[in-house]
């Protein structure tokens, strides 16, 4: 028999697109349209409904970018349509990209209640079913003229704050045009036929050519197409469906892969749109979701990001009420356990704890649900502390998708145990469909089955379906596909169910899944560790200021009875957590988002400084003596950690530079640093160890400039070939010795860099205070430290610990980590000696190694200081920056931890008369780092302490309280007592005011300390 395969496939595609789908709404009549253009930012619904409308017709152009227009749609149901299902079909100018990347609208009734949303993939409004002939109706559409910034990755100013927000008026041309406003009969039989042919046609194309089922489907589809009268599709649809019925009724084979389909709509909390637009995207998406649930009781939808639901509650309470109703029926499923879906490379440890705390509490308070999943499909890599943090928050399961974007190595598992740096394991899944925006197409299902890595021992995977990134969610077409492939020969079995149902079954099916140890490093998007420095600095400084505000406010509450600012701290934490979303903190959003973030961080910083100052003044008392407060977890300058003392002498000061031939010398008796006449560090000598830190003939703090033009995603990526070209900034415009250090100025191209190098008395840390006026484009600035160290690995700080990464490129996995994340420190060393670089706002790092002709090994550490990508923000990183980093000469891990905190947590002084401020808590082992001191969230007055083992070894320590201690309880992150066993025995009260601690490497411990007295302790 001659094959008709290609001919039939082409015929099917044309008949579906040009005859069957148009026939779903074949009977139409035009609607009346009127418009009101909002003169500024979006307005309340009541204002939109009461606005003065002007009639318009099809073809009308509307919507300069980012503006809002309201449309009033009215019509009358023809008498002959009585008893039929009637819908309005609307095209406000959709450019038919994915949902959420074009114009969007939310539909209201005249009384202000929400109907559903409109987007390029969901463009109908239900009017009546069954319709009443002659009935008149009116709807209002709040339409957003959101520009499509996703199709082209060329630099554009469209993502900047629009001119009318700066008071210069709307000057841009409209970008959308009204294309269709029809009242139409919805022909359900034709629509069902379209879904039948769609599913069977896609299945046919995906089946192997040697599979008989493929050819049987070909013949069945051809018979159905022959049955259709192209001039009367409606009249022939039932007969065509009957021809397809046997093929749709054939059940799947018993061994078919089982897929748990979970309705979802990944909504980026900000990306190619500002935060205010995300508020509206959430309302649009969830109005569609709840509308679908009315017609499909079996539909299940999982929603992550508590922040988005909090917005919905505040701005669209009527939609939020519908969501709560559907949660009670089990259709709406809060998941994720997080406040937003954050970046987990850059976000600090305590912030990640608060993401879980605030996320889980919201779901408990609002829905009565204890979420058990961490849902992070789109985050750009996952740090190795996450399993322990998840477990401490009561999370059992982890889901991600982004690792499928690896550009070098294919991740070897889809279902696995993820083991963190402390040994905690979390059962994890990585959907083989390779998208978190699935549409349940035949191609997606076939790919998932072929791609599934664990076939020999498991047979289940999860399928997140629904339009996402810009929102939109599932559609009725997706649900129709799901119903048809629930049990269909040649297809995996697809069941719509909850993530929890999937994970319970997958765990039971595959309890001995393989283990992946350490971070889940994404071999892509490495540039996000550096893009938008101001955003990253705002986050780093906000994190440390929140920590200080809690510490001193708690100390003041216990010592003086001062009111603890619960509400302010809660609000400020949520603001910082919001901006840790995985397109804000990584620097991959439009300029509008980042300029707004910078203003927000400035406001947060100012308010936190006020809280810190108020608490410290309450502790210091009245007086004119200078009290110095130390918020570091380590004593310094004679001031205990978390305490304060009067300043009785001169604090340690930087040493004065000594002129030498060809440069200057900084020498404090511990280390000796030589700076040449071009401002380069040519020697860093450890006097105690009698050892030079730098490789022969090299210079440290060498600034290097690279061309930075990645192949695909500007703000996201740094591609390895950037190393092929480098310009060393060796020449200095000026090098000047000052009383406390050496000032170096360099200028090149559009850059002016001023650095001040200083060395404190009694310190091994060379501080490099840097101001940069940065006006380059598509460049990457690095600072290089070539060390005379044979190190086979580096140790980089991550939340609550550090990870070791190879310095070699033995395997493709090692080579792919050419740019990686470190928080406050990066350490390299060999037995008995090492060095570290510490920083106050840098995250991108690299380490390379080379063996010299003399047999020694040069291990080069480089920090990525600034980038200049042009998409999506063409002004990324432009302007002035101030940052600090330091070079710690002769350092072990303990030194790196201490110096990292020291650089980020400055001492503060206020006038007062107190003799001292005794710390609320202290430990006798520097390996046990107290990171957080606060009052309990339940306002009981209990002191909550979060600490961790920081050096990577087992630790025993004694925690001492500066107040009478009644009890000490080990809790989870939500400050609830841990069940007996496990980590609950890590702390035992041993004496009055003392708790003995036993911690495994990198263990995190939260203690709830109850005072034996409610009276304020004396100062």
Order of alpha helices (4+ residues) and beta strands (2+ residues): alpha-beta-beta-alpha-beta-beta-beta-beta-beta-beta-beta-beta-beta-beta-alpha-alpha-alpha-beta-alpha-beta-alpha-alpha-beta-alpha-beta-alpha-beta-beta-beta-alpha-beta-alpha-beta-alpha-beta-alpha-alpha-alpha-beta-beta-beta-beta-beta-beta-beta-beta-beta-beta-beta-beta-beta-beta-beta-beta-alpha-beta-beta-beta-beta-beta-beta-alpha-beta-beta-beta-beta-beta-beta-beta-beta-beta-beta
